[in-house]
Amino acid sequence: MRPDGTKPVDIAIPIYGYKSHVSIDRMHGVIRRQIVTDASRHDGARLREGLIHPANTARDVWAESAYRSAENER
């Protein structure tokens, strides 16, 4: 507390975020797999970490552009 009774304002408070990467079955509305990472991790690598099951090739993958890469396109 300051001598005049006011409180100082903290300008830089570190806040750590997380991302939730979810694979769902659109037809049945069921979550198939989920990966939670810290916010600094690159989104595109999550597909190769088991978010998408490689045997499930009968359906399209819908993802935002952060997941697009030549390796993920294969």
C-alpha positions in Angstrom: 0.0 0.0 0.0 1.3 3.5 -0.8 1.4 6.3 1.7 -1.6 7.9 0.1 -3.7 4.7 0.7 -3.8 3.6 -3.0 -2.5 0.2 -4.2 0.1 -0.1 -6.9 -1.1 -1.7 -10.2 0.7 -4.8 -11.4 1.3 -4.3 -15.1 3.2 -7.5 -16.0 1.7 -10.5 -14.4 2.8 -13.7 -16.1 -0.2 -15.8 -17.2 0.4 -19.3 -18.6 -2.2 -20.7 -21.0 -3.1 -24.2 -22.3 -4.5 -25.5 -25.5 -6.9 -28.4 -25.8 -6.7 -30.4 -29.1 -9.7 -32.6 -29.6 -10.5 -35.2 -32.2 -14.2 -35.9 -32.5 -16.5 -38.2 -34.4 -18.8 -35.6 -36.1 -21.4 -38.3 -37.0 -21.9 -39.4 -33.5 -20.7 -36.4 -31.5 -18.2 -38.4 -29.5 -14.8 -37.2 -28.4 -12.3 -39.8 -29.7 -9.0 -38.3 -28.4 -7.8 -35.2 -26.6 -4.4 -33.7 -26.0 -3.8 -30.8 -23.7 -0.5 -28.8 -24.1 0.9 -25.6 -23.0 0.1 -22.7 -25.2 3.6 -22.3 -26.6 3.5 -25.7 -28.4 2.9 -25.7 -32.2 -0.5 -27.0 -33.2 0.5 -28.9 -36.3 2.6 -31.5 -34.5 -0.3 -32.7 -32.4 -1.8 -34.6 -35.3 1.3 -36.7 -35.4 1.2 -37.3 -31.7 -1.8 -39.5 -31.9 -4.7 -37.0 -32.1 -5.8 -38.6 -35.3 -5.8 -42.4 -35.5 -4.0 -43.5 -38.7 -6.4 -46.4 -39.3 -9.4 -44.0 -39.4 -9.0 -43.0 -43.0 -12.6 -43.1 -44.1 -13.3 -39.6 -43.0 -12.0 -36.1 -43.9 -10.0 -34.1 -41.3 -11.3 -30.7 -40.5 -8.8 -28.5 -38.8 -7.7 -24.8 -38.7 -4.8 -23.7 -40.9 -2.4 -23.9 -37.9 -2.5 -27.7 -38.5 -1.6 -27.5 -42.2 1.8 -28.7 -43.2 3.2 -31.0 -46.0 3.7 -33.8 -43.4 0.2 -33.5 -42.1 -1.2 -33.4 -45.7 0.3 -36.9 -46.3 
